[in-house]
């Protein structure tokens, strides 16, 4: 029974962190699905969201879970401006130009954060950081979930569901999906495709900033924090299926579970080995991802 408790705890930990991975990667998948551009600077918007959440807590005493909505709004507007000024001119350009642009954005955003915020690590203090909830017990053994991770997971679930509902249950979301499937036909039907591109990019980076704020209670913010999550984001969207929001959710939870179980059975230095073995197998056997993209 003790071994079963350990397995349940490991599974739960994987689901909790996987839900956050999902919301961080949904935006990357959305941007690719609509604009067909790979944003190598995407993880930096997680860093921006973390700093906005930290500023809301530090200056106004606002919990990071609430600061996440401010991070979403601010980064959504910032993302729309970036799309209009920087991304739109290279949409029809060769892919190498798009890669150089987004990699340049990565370094520019990271160094801007370094100049403004400094190199110090920033963290928050909340009442629930040291609290946990017992989900299952057997004798002295218990399956626990930290309240900070539970709140982050629930907020990630909320934002992921909101994005899915927006894309699939609203007329504006239908216009975004139409633009992703056939921009010329959408334009002929009266859709403002330029606006749809801007909204998709703003929403994509905004959801990632939202995820950055909700993980603040257990991850410290720094200008370089995004680089540690960039590869994971790309792994999630490739596993789930490029351009699929549903796939990003499934891929995020799968990555979290694989990481959690690999840490249980393997040395910490090899924590991501099992993840990348699965990643390579998926690329070889099902390159379209777990969820083949039909609609965003």
N, C-alpha and C positions, 0 to 999 in steps of 0.2 A: 504493500500500500504506500509505503514511503516513496518508492520509485515512481508510482503513479502520480503522487502529489508533485514531485519534481517535474514530471512531464507536463502536467497541467499548468504548473507555474511558468514553465518555459514557453508553452503555447500561448498563454495569456500575455506574457511579456512581448512575444513576437507580434501578436495582434495589435497591442497597444502602440508599439513603435511603428508598425506597418501602416496603421491608419494615418499617422503623421507623414510618413514617407509618401503616402498616396496623395494627400492634399498638396504637398510640396511639388509633386510631379504632375498633377493634373494640369497646371498652367503651362508647363513645358509641352505636354501632349496637345493641349488646346491650340497653342501658338503654331505648332507644326501642322496640326490638322487643318487649320484655316488658312495659314499663310505659306505653308510648305517651306518654312525656314527654321533651321536648327539654331536656337539661341544659346550660345555657349556662355553667355553672361547671366543665364537664368538664375543660377544659385546665388548670385550677388543680391538678388531681390529678397531672398530669405534673410540675408544679412541686414538689408535696409529695414525690413519688417521687424527684426529683432531690436535694432536701435530705436526705431519709432516706439515700439512697445516699451523699451527700457526708459525712454524719455517721458512717456506718459506716466509710467510708474514713479520715476525719480522726481519729476517736477509737479505732477498733479495728484500723485497717490492713487493712480488708476491701475486696477488689476490688469496684468497682461492679457487675460482672456477678453477683457473689454477693450483694451488698447489695440487688440487685433483688428477691430472694426475700423479704428482710425488708420491703422497701418494699411488696411485694404483700400480705404478711400483715397488716402494720400498717394499710394503707389499706383492705384488705378489711373489717377490723373497724370502722374509722372510718366507712366507707361504709355499713355495715349500721346503725350507730347514727344516722347522718344520715338514712337512709331512714325509720327508725322514728319519729324525732322531728320531722323537717321535711317530708320528701317525702310520706309516707303521708297526712297530713291534707289534702293538696291534690290527691290523685289523681283525685277525682271533681269537683274544682272547675273553673271555667272556665279555658281555656288562659292567659288573661292573668294569672291568679293564679299559675299554674305558672311563667310567664316571669319575673314579678317576683320570685318566690322564688329561682329559680336564678340570676338576675342579682344578687340580693342576696347569695347565697352566694359568687358570684364575687368581689365587692368585699370581703366579710368574710374570705374565705380569703387573698386577696392582701394585705390590710392586716394580718392576723394574722401572716403570714409576714414582712412588712416590720417589724413590731414585735418579733418574736422573733429574726429572723436579721439584721436591718438591711438597708441598701440595697446592700451590697457584693456583687460577683460572686464566686461560689465555684467553684473548679475542682479537679480531681483530677490526680494524676500517676501514670501506670502505665507499666510497662516496654514495653508494646506500642504506645504512642501514636506513636512515631516509626518503627515497623516496618511493612513492607509486603510483600505476597506477589506475585510475578510469575506471572500466569496465562498469558500469551502473549507471545512476543517475536519480532521480525523485524528482524534487524540490530541497530541501536542503539535501535530503537523497542520499547517494552514496554507491555503492559496490566497495570496495577498495581491492587491493592486494599489500602487501609490496614487494618492488623489491627484497629484500634479500630472501624472501620466494619464489618468482617467479623464480629467478635465480636458487635457490636450486632445485626447482621442475623440471625445464627444464633440469638441469644437471642430475638429477635422472632419468628422462625420457630418456635422451641420453644414460646413462650407462645401464639401463635396456634393452633398445632396442638393444644395441650393444651385450649384453650377449645373448639375444634371437637369434639374427642373427648369432652369432658365433656358437651357439649350433645347430641351425636348417638349416643353409645355407652354412656351410663349411665342408670339409672332416674331418678336425681335430675335429670339433664339433660332427660330426657323430661318430667318434671313441670314444669320451667321452660318448656319449649316448649309444653306443654299450657296452661299459665297464659297465655302470650303469645297463643295462638290463641283461647281461649275461657275466660276466668277462671271464669265461672259453672259451665260444664260440668266444669271441672277441680275446682272446689270440691265439686260433687255427687259426684264420683268419689273424694273423700277427700283431695284435695291441699290442703295448707296454703298457700293462695295468698299470704297475708301473708308467710310465710317465703320463698316463691319470689321475691317482689318484693325483699325485703331481700337475698337472696343474689345476685340479678341485679344490683342496684345496687352491692353490695359487690364483686362480681367485675368489673363494668364499670369502676369507678374504680380497682380494684386492678391490672388489666392495664395501664391507662394509667400508673399510678405505676411499674409494672415497666418499661415502655418509657422513662419518664423517667430511671430509674437507669442503664439500659444505654447511653444516649447521653451520659452525663456525661464520658467520655473526650474527646469532641470538641465538646461544647456546655457552656458555663458556666451555672451555676444562679444565678437571681436571682428575687425575688418577682414580677417582671413577665414572666418568661420564657413563661408560658402564653399570654399575649395574642398572641404572635407565631405561635402554632400553632393557635389556636382556629379561625380561618377555614379553615386547611388541613384540620383534622379534619372540619369540617362539609362541606367540599368532597369529601373522600374518601367519607364515608358517603352523600352524595347521589349521587355518581357511581356508587358500587357498588350502591346500593339501600338505602334506610332499613330497618333491622331485620335485614339479612342479614350474618352474620359472614363468609361466603364473599365477598360483595360488598365488604365492607370491606377484605379482603385484596387482592382484584383492584383495587379503587379506589385503595388506597394505593400499590401498585406502579405503576399507571398515572400517578398524580400525580407520583411520583418521577421516572419516565421523561420525562414532559412537561416538568417543571421542568428536568431536566438538559439536554435537547436545546434548550429555549428559551434557556437560558443560553449554549449553544454558538453559536447563530445570531443572538441578539438582544442588545442592551446589557443590562447587569446590572440597570438600573433597570426594565426591562420583562420581567424574568424570569418573572413570574407572569401576564403578559398572555395568552400562549398557553393557559395553564392555565384561566383564567377564560373564554376564548373557547370552549374545549371544554366547560367546565362549563355555559355558557349553551346551547350546542347540545344537550347531553344533556338538559337540563331541557325544551327545546323539542320535541325529537324522541322522547325516551324518558324521560319524567318519573319512571317507576318505577325508573330506574337501570339499570346494566349487567346486574345480576343481579336479576331480579324476585323479591321475597321470597315464599317458600313456607313456609319454616321457618327458625328462627334457627340 
